[in-house]
């Protein structure tokens, strides 16, 4: 898979709010060893791709706040391959920054965009899907995403409906919907012809830039003006100015939901985006009562719970079902395991008590 014109862009600027209180503003989830492997999620992502890309082909996009963490955890990546966003502006801006920088480095580039917080259990099958996507992306204007068959109506994922062409591994997308409400997600699941969007994308760099010019022209104009500053000592100064002009929008809303050039490759490789405690619970080992316990716990009449404790503390739980108990030392969180919609409220209210709690 190693070819001179291929690049891997890893998005590592998120704040991981749905893993609070373990994930904090100073060290969000991608910089944590949530799986107990001895490697953080970002390092596991790098490890996954290291054997398939040369070192110069890696581009890491992160926030200014996390530059030192990226350098610490990925010491093999030169600092000029770490793109630093001066403020958070969502995935459309992050991908645009990488795309316009790569355009200057290699106008013939073909790019794989990857989140930094995914779990991939079968990497051979994963890279088979990536190879199929790379082939499909050879056609100019094609924007390829990797899809996974869903197993529950989850409102945290984007959904893809595709035209079922027989014998075609790269299928044209019919509709693309980012994070629908529960009623719509349930309808998608019941229809049987929707996939989850993994947030892993493949395209020719020129294809995604044409898409920005068509669907996000204001953002394209800002980054086009920066072409003379990329790969110079004025790049950081330009980005501070540029990010004050561009709007906060995801790549899903900004481009993929609008384009009629989106295609999908169906993958089956044991995937989780590890977006929340619920996702981590789903893939964790469980006892006879369906509890997943990290740390020391005594459980009575308790089932379907996720217990996450520091090694020096014992928790005793009685009479709970479908709860999360997560102790990060200075914050103890006890809430419904599926309370994903509440985390912004938790963090906002915790900030009023003290900045150190977020």
N, C-alpha and C positions, 0 to 999 in steps of 0.2 A: 504493500500500500504506500510505501515511501516514494513519493514523486516530488520533483522540485517545485512544482506549481501548487502543491496542496498546503493549506494552512489550517491550524486548529485554534479557534477562539474560545477561551474559557471565560464565562461570565462569573465574576466572583465579588460583586459589589452589593449583594443583598444584605438585609438586616435580620432575616430569620425570625420575625416576630412571633411566629406560631410555635417556636421552641423556647420562648421565654418561660422560666427565668434562667435556664442554662445558657441560652443564646442571648448575649447582651450587646449593647451598642458598640462597646469597645472590642468585643470578640464574638461576632455572630457565628451561626451554626456551621458555615463552611470551613471555619478554622477550628472546629471541635472534633474530637474523636468520639462521635456519638455511637459508633458501632462496636467500640471496644477492640479495635484491630491494632492499635498502636499508631495508626495513621489518621489524619483528619480527613474530612470529606473532600477538601480541595486536593490534598496529597493523593488520595485514592483516585481522584479524577485524573490527575497528572500521570499517575502510575498506569492507568488504563490505556492512555494514549501514547505513552513514551515509546513503546515498541513499534508504533505505526507512523510516527512523525519524527523528523529530525528536530533537534533542539531549536534551531533558528525558525522553525515553522510554528512555534507556539506564540500565541498572543494572549495575554491575561488582561482582562478589563476589570478594574476594581475602583473603589472609592479612595479618595485622598487619605481618609482616615485609616485605611487598611493596607497601605503600601508597605509599611514595615512588616506586617504579618505575612504578606505574600512573599516578600524577600526572605523572611525567616523560614517559611515553610517550603518554598521552592527555590533553594539557593542556586540551582542550575540555570534558572531563567535570567538572562541579562536584564538589567533594569530598563533598557530602552525597548524591551518587548512587554513591559508592564504598562498598560495605558491607564492613566489616572484621571478619573472623572472628578472635577472639582465639587460637584453636587449631584445628588441622585435625581435622575430624570427618566427612569424606567428603561425597559429593554430596547425600545426603538433607538434611543440615543446611544446606548452602549454598543449596539450592533453597528450603528452608523459610524461611530468613532472608529471601531475596528476596521470597517469596510473601507473608509476613506484613507485610513493609514495604510492598509494593505494595497490599495490602488496605487499608492506612490511606491511601495516596495516592489510590487509585482503585478502589472496590469493584466496578466494572464491567470491570476490565481483562482483556484477553486477552494471554497472555504467550508469547513465543518464548524458549526457553532454549538457549543455544549454548555449546559448548566454545570455548576461546580458541586452540586449536592445530590446527585443521583446515585442510586444503588443499581448495579448491573450484575446479576448473578451468573449469567452465561455469556461471557465476553466473546466467545467464538461466534455465537449466533448474532450477537450485537454487531460485530464487524462485518458479518455477511450482509446484514441490513444496510450498514453504512456503505459497503461496496456497491450494492444495488442503487442506493441513493446517489452515489458519486457518478455512476453511469447515467442515471436519469438527469442529473444536473448538467451533463455535457451539452444538452440542448439549451441554447441561449434563452433567457427569460424564465426558465423553469425554476421554481422555488420548491424544494423538497423538504418535507418534514417526516419524522419517524413516528408512526402511530402504534398504539398498544390496544388490544381488545380489553374493554373495561369489565369489571366484575361487580361494581356497585355504582349507584348514582352519586358521584362525588362532585361537589360544587367548586372544588379547588383546581380543577383541570379544565383545559380547553378541549372541545370536542370536534371531531372531524367526521363528516359524512362524505363518502366517496362513491364514484361510479364503479360498479363491480365488473370491470373488463376482465374476461377470462383469459388466463395465460399471461397477464401483464403484472409484473412485480411492482411497477411504479404506476399508481392509479391516480387519475385526475380527481381532485377534491371538488365535491359538489357544494358543500357548505362548511364554514369554519366558524365556530362559536366559542368565544373565550368565557370561561367560568359562568355558566348559566345558573339560574336559581334551581332549587331542588326539584320543583315541579317539572321544569324543562329537562333537567338532567335525567330524571326518572323516565320521561317520555323517550329520551334518546336511548337509554338502556333497553327499554321495552321494544323499541323498533328493531334492534339487533343489527343495524347497519351504521353504527357510529363507533369511532375509535377515540381513545384518549390521545391528546397531543403530548408527546414527551418533552417538548421544548428543545429537541435536538434537530438542527436544520443543516441542510447541505445545498449549496448553490455556487454557480460561478459568481465571482465578485462583481463582475460587470452586470450580472442579472439583478442582484439586490440593489445595486446603485441605480439602475434604471427604474426599479420599483420605488425607491425613495423619491426620485425625480417626478414620478407620476402621482404617487399617493401621499407623500409627505414633502411637497416641494419647498416649503419654508425651511424644513430641517436640512434638506439637501443643499439649499442655497448657502446656509450657514457653514456647513462642512466643506463645500466646494471652495469657499473663500479661504479656508484654512489650508488648502493644498500647499501653499508656499511655506507654511510654517511647520508642517509635519516633518519629523526627522531633523529638526533644527532646535537650537536652544531657546527659541521663542514659542515652541509648541505649547508648553504649560500656560504661558500668558494668554495665548490665543484661546485655549479651552475655557479659561475662566470667563472670558468675554462671551464666547459662543454659547456656553451653557446658561447664561443669563437670558438668552433669546429663545431657546428651544423649549417646546412644551413637554409635559410629562405624559407619555403615551407608550403603551406596550407595542411590541412588534406585531402581536396578534391583532389588536384593534387598528393600529396604524396602517398596516399593509396586508396581512394575510387574510383578514376578513373581507378585504376589498378586491384583491387580485383574482383574476380568472386563470392565473398561471401557477396555481399551487397544486402540488402533487404529494402523494403520501406513499411511503413504503411501510407495509405492515410487518412489525417485528414481534418476536416471541422469545424473550431472553431474560425473564425474571427481573422485572423493573419496578422500582419505586422512586418517586421524586423526593422522598424524605422531606416533605414540605411541612409536616406537623407531627406532634406526638402521636396522633392517631395512625399516621403512616408508619412510624417506627414501631408502634405496638403491633400493627398488622403483620410485620415481618419478624417479630421477636419470638423466641421460644416461650411456651406457656405451660403452666402446670395443669393439673387435672380440673381445676376450676376456671381455666382460661385466663388466669392472671399471669402477667409478665412482670418479673421482679428483678431489678438491678440493685444490689445491696442486700442488707439484712432486714427481713420483715417477718412478723408473726401475723398471720391472716386468719380471721374467724368469720364464718358466714359471709365471705367476700368472694366475688367472682367478676370476671371480665374487666379487671382493673390493670392499670399500668403503674408500677411503683418504681420510682427512680430516686435512690438515696445515696448519699456519700458513704464511703466504706466504714467510717467511724461512728455511724449512727444507726440505731435500731428503731424501726417504726412498728407500731402495733395497730392493726386496722380491724375493725369489726363492723359488719353489716353494710358494706358498700358494694355497689354494682355499677359497672361502666364509669368508673372514676379514674382520674389521673392524680397521683400524688408525686410531686417533683420538688426535691429539696436541693437548692443550690448553695446552701450555707447561710446567706443573708436573706434569702427569700424562700418561703415555703408556699407552693401553689397546690391547692386542692380544688379541683373543678371537674365537671363532666368531661369525659375523655373526648367527646365530639364537639366541644365548645369552641370550635375554631373562630367563630364570628366574634367572640368576646375578647380576644387577645389585645386588640387595639385599645379597648376600654381599660383592660387591666394595666397595660403599660402607661397609658395616659394618666390614670389615677395614681399609679406608683410614682410617676415622675413628680407629682405634686407633693409626695411625701419626702422624696429625695432623689436627686439625679443619679446617685450611686446605685439605685435599685433597677435602673434600666440599662 
